[in-house]
Amino acid sequence: MTGYGRGERTAGAARVVVELKAVNRRQSEIILRVPRELEAIESRIREEILKVVSRGRVEAVLTFAREQALGVSRINRSLAASYYTELSRLAMDLGLTGGVSLEVLLRCPGVLEVSAVETDADELWSLAGGALAGALQSLDTMRRKEGDALAADIHQRIVEIQDASQVIRNQLPEAGRRLREQLLARIAAAGLTSVAADDERVIREVVFYADRSDISEELARLQSHLVQYEACRTASEPVGRKLDFLAQEMNREINTIGSKANDAAIAAEVIRLKTELERFREQVQNIE
């Protein structure tokens, strides 16, 4: 599911900002963009995101700022002296007056040697982890709102599938009668007027075709998948992959029903089943 989350944490002169963007994807993919200062805790950041997001593509952008992040180690006196000598000589050659000031020397590369302030990994995690927790919470809130809307739409698709499958069940006795009438009509069309409706051969053929067209097992398995959907609907853990699997299995049963049922009324309901299942499958791709 899609969503956006932002979190910020400040401690002293240091500040970390975390921005999360999530989009739909069948598998999980975490893209981290972290500054050099936070590379040491990159794996922990990834682990925390995966605790909340099990499916989808998440891009996490972290920024780190610290006031006075650099400290003076020492002044390179020998290098400063060399600069002074060369610059004084250059000034003399060019006929310049005023001499070489200390400010100019300090701006020369390497004279003022500085080192980065080292930051403890635990201190970094305390700062970044807090910002990440806030971002994940706001991301999860947005995704849950979208999830509620998706759940309502998916459930409506299941209601339609349940209704169509019940219509097919109700059609089964009539389908058998229509099959018998079709067979008798073909016999009459062939000019075999001596064959009665209760002829053993007619009954045998009707039974044979009815057996080949029997879809009761497929309907039972389809109903079983619908029951499993209900279990997923009330589950607290991620069910996106399970729903995806159920969609594949329901598609298998519906295709078999369509190929076996030699009846126009049932065929119309099979089309409705396929239409609703396709909508179901599209929405399931967005469910975690």
N, C-alpha and C positions, 0 to 999 in steps of 0.2 A: 504494500500500500504506500501511497505517496504521503509526504509530510515534511515539515521543517521544524527544527528546534535550535534554540540558541541558549547558551549558558555562559556566565561570566563569573570569575572569582578573583578577588584581589586580596593580597596579603603583604602588608608593608608597602614596599616600592614595586612589587612584582604583580603582574596581572596576566591572566590567561583567559582567552575568549574561544569558545567552541561553537562552531556552526555545523549543523547536520542537515543534509538533504537526502531524502529517501524516495526512490521511485520503484515501480513494479518490476519484478524479475522472478523467474521461476526458482532460481537458486539464490544463495546468499553471496554477496560480493561487497567487500569493505574497501573503500578507497580512502587512504589517509594522506593528508597533506599537513605535515608537522614541521616546525622550525628546528634548526639544529639543536637548540637547547632542550627540546623535548624528545629527541630521538631515543634516549635511554629508556623511556617509558612507553614507547610505541606499541609494544606487544600487549601491555596491560590495557591500553586504550582500546585496542582491537577486541580483547577479551570482554571488556565491559559492554561494548556495542553489541557483540554477538549474544550476550545474555538477554538483550531486549529485542533484537531483530534477528529472527531465524530465517527469514526469506525476503529477498529484495536487494536492491543495490543502494548502498549508503555511502555518500561522500562526506567525509569529516574534514573540516578545515580548522586548524588550531593556530592561534597567534599568541606570541609570548612577548611581553615587554617588561623591562625593569629599568627604573631610573638609576642613573649612575652605575650602569652595569659594568663599566671599566674602571680599573684602579691603577694608579701609578706604581710601577715596580721600582724604577730607578732612572736617573739621567745618565746617558752615555757621555761621560766627560771627555774622553779621548776623541770620540767622534765629533762632539761639539767643538773641540779645539781645532780639529782638522778643518771643519766647516769655516770657523772663524778666520783661520789663516788664509784659506783659499778665497773666501769672500772679501777679506780685507785687501788681498792682492788684486782681485778683480776690480774693486772699487778704486784702488790707486791707478790701475791701468786705464780705467775709464774716466778718471778725473772726477770721481764722485766724492762728496764730503758727507760728514755726519757719522761715519763709522758703521759698524755692524751691531745692532741692538740684540739684547737677550731674547726679545719677542721673535725676531727673525730666526735666531738660532733654534728656538724651541719648535718652530714650524718645519725645520729641516727633517727629512725622513730619517728615522732611527734614533734621533737624539732623545726624544721622550719615549722611553720604552714602557708599554702598558700591557697588562695581562687581564684576561676576562675573569670576572668573579665566578668562582666555581659554585654551582648550586647542587645541593644534595638531592639524590634521586627521590628520597622519601618526601622531601620538601616540595619537589616538583610534582609528585603524584598527589600530595594533599591539595595542591593548588589546581592542577589540571583535572584531577578526579572530581573535585567539587563542581567545576565548570561543566565537565562532561555529564555529571548526574543531572544538572539542571537542564542541559540541552536534551538529554534522553527523555526526561520527564515531559517536556513540552512537545517533543516529537511524538511520544507515545500518545499523548492527549489528542493531538491532531489525527493520528492514524486510527485511534479508537472511534472518533466521530465518523470518519470515512467507513470504518468497518461496520458500524451500526447500519449505515445506509446500504452497504453491500449485502449484509446479512438479510435485511428485509427483502431486497430484490432477489437474492438467491432462494430464499424460502418461497417466494411467490412462484418461481420457476418449478420448484419441487411440488408445490400444490398443483400446478398445471399437469405435471408428469403423473402425479398420483391420480388425478381426475381422469386423464386420458387412459391410463392403464385400467382403471375401474370400468370405463366405458367399454373397453375391449373385452374384459371379463363378462360383462353383461351381454355382449354380442355373440359370445361363443355358441350358445344354443341355437340362435338364429342363423349363425354362420353354417352350422351343420345342416339345418333345414334348407338353406339356400344352395348348399353344395349338392344336396339330393335333387333339388328342383333343376339345377343346371345339368346334372347328369341325365335326368329324364328328358330334358329339352333336347339334348344332343342325340339321345336315342331316337326321339321322335323325328328330329331333323334328318337322321340317317334312314328314315323309312321303316324302322323296326317297331311297327305298331303292335306287334304281338307280345312285346315285353311289358309286363305289368309292373306297377310301382313297388309291389311287395315281392317281386321276383327275387329269388335267392341271389342271383348273379348281380342284380342291382344293389341289393343290400351289401353284398361282399365288396363291391367297388366303392360304395359310399364309406364303408368302414375303413377300407384301404386308404382312400384319400383323406379321410378324417384323421387317421393315425399319422399320416405324413404331415398333415397341417396342424397337428396338436401343438399348441404353444403354452400349455399350462405350466410346464417346467420353467420356461423362460419368464413367464409372468411371476412365478413364485420367486425366482432369483432376483428379478427386478424389485419386487416388494422387499426382499431381504436387504438390498442395497439402500432402499429408501429408509428402512429402519435404522441402518448404520448411519445414514445422514443425520437422523434425529439425535443419535448419540453424539455425533460431532458438533451439532448445533449447541448443545449444552455443555460441551467440554471446556475446560479452562486453559488447556495447553494448546499450542499451535496445531491446526488441523488442515492447513492448506494442501499439503502433499497427500494426505489421506483423502481429501475431497477430490483431488485430481485423479487419484486412483479409482475412486468410486465412479467418477464420470466416465472413465475408460471402460469399466465393467458394465455400467448401464448402457453405454453405447453398443457394446457387444451383444447384450440381450435384445436391445431394440432392433438392431440389424437382423438378428435371427428371427425375431417375430415378423418383421417385414418380409423376409424371404420365404417363410413357411406359411404364413396366413394367406390363403388364396381367396381373399374376400375384400370387396371394395370398401365396405364400411370400416373394417379393421384397418385397411390401408390408409384411410383418411386420418384415423387416430394415430397411426405410426408416424405420419408426416408431422402431426402436432407434437408427438413425443420427441422426434428428432429436432424440431425447431426449438423447443424449450430446453432440451439438453444442450444444444449448441450455445444458447444464451447462458446456461448454467456453467458450462466449461469456460466460457470467456471470463465470467466474473470470478470463478474459482482461482484463475491465474493471479488475481489481485489479493487473495487471502493468504495471510500468514499461517 
